[in-house]
Amino acid sequence: LITVAPRPAAEPIPLNAHPGQEFNYLLEGTLRVVVSGHEVVLKPGDSIYFDSAHSHGMKAVGDTPARFLAIIL
């Protein structure tokens, strides 16, 4: 269970990469996710699945934290 605190809108999204596949299911808040330069915005109930060897990062959108379930295989 991951909680991402809000950050200033102008602040860049920190990126990372690691071996495996990743599944994220958003529980609360709004989350901006970038994978290999492609950006999506998740709302509660949304999910994303991607190869985590690709450069990726996330940032809470708005003034509230985003909470999501992360499963890395």
PyMOL commands that set and color helices and strands:
alter all, ss='L'
color gray80, all
select strands_A, chain A and resi 2-4+21-28+31-35+38-42+47-51+56-60+66-72
alter strands_A, ss='S'
color yellow, strands_A
deselect
rebuild
show_as cartoon
